[in-house]
């Protein structure tokens, strides 16, 4: 879902759209995040796919390189037990003390993060079976039909947008919330996706956590740079 993008994204991903690798759906207007999620939910239900709705600054990371996400998810989501979704915790990455935007890939540039127990890492995004989800009213958590719920990676029930994070989980969402201070200021000026408020600069200070060096995304560097070179993108 593309919400009034002004960076020629459609042209930049044209080849992937034409090949069917990417479904491109524009959506217009302010505060349309839930609408976009629900449209994606409808499409995933139609296509018989699991759905994980994440933002452009969030990256799914598998601790073990050889694990297959589908196998893990299939093992957790059992509709016979009322399990309709898997809640995956954030892991906040900070600015790495950069004041201005850096060249290169986001995942390769920002290599300092918060500890696993950092308070904002309690936020989750949820991978769901669309057949048992009524819709999204909150970007972090779906509304299930009666009898269904989310679980965390340990199989414990999660009843909202928060879950106590575990140390070094097998799946996490690397969240590059701040990037550099310059990029955060630009992000702030665009407003928020789910309401009309403008982020306070205090949010930068709260989320700018650089306590732990973590370059585990480096293992994807060659593959990502090749993909970026092929489609002309400068960020990922």
Steps between C-alpha positions, in 0.01 A plus 500: 500500500643835394361810673556803273867418445694778327827319433410334165470166676259359242754549221782364715319173569338471157685181408400325824138612459486373142651167603241458776760501777350821645133598512479878473191667650493881541294647782437874537441739786613542859465253787442202273721243672216283628325522164816381326541213747140389452532510123813285528309266733224459244752430224693246709177323591409482132844367405509248789816651652619580849541875556756706691437874479814700575629848419781596266739551794434153646690191383423140591815326626554129555761413761594176326584559137389153391155510664197528274249759619205307360589187694528694827174685443313188394615333819366788714169575325253223571143610446379184669642643824364848430840640401457747218812717520863518606605814691859602414682756713681809381871551555572873487814613315633851567673764290850354551570865597460625142371855475445501122377243250762248398547340158421132467245259640319566825557145622873529436545854633333484841673232705433616856182406681315480826529211748232235453325615819462864387147623575398574140598150392178386668317613185409221259387462145288195423523238229148367450286243332258736318217249515456557875558877511209744486721803436761744628412794723853520641814466284657268758218259565205351308141450607425129481170328444364331811712218635838605359803678641872570453791322660863600543797289395470302826138412429362732769181695428545865403190714547603836364779698334760424767698193599791469741805456273727200540876506462631413154174361353496278192298765312499875559409824325799730471343846522706792370277757664739795510765449233712820503374815672458666160283214376290500815429872462386437142287206615351716775396766249290247308279433801381160619330220311217431744417847635549868418755572772862602440766304686678689774880513469506336840406179317839508332679520832284222649560260211861588419646194670858411404611283792556174311712452187308269265608453137312172451324645193839512327442143387245635251721781368605348167149379419339832589753712315454287190122542521532875550736531207254314279201722580675832553407550865737676737343399831386172648 
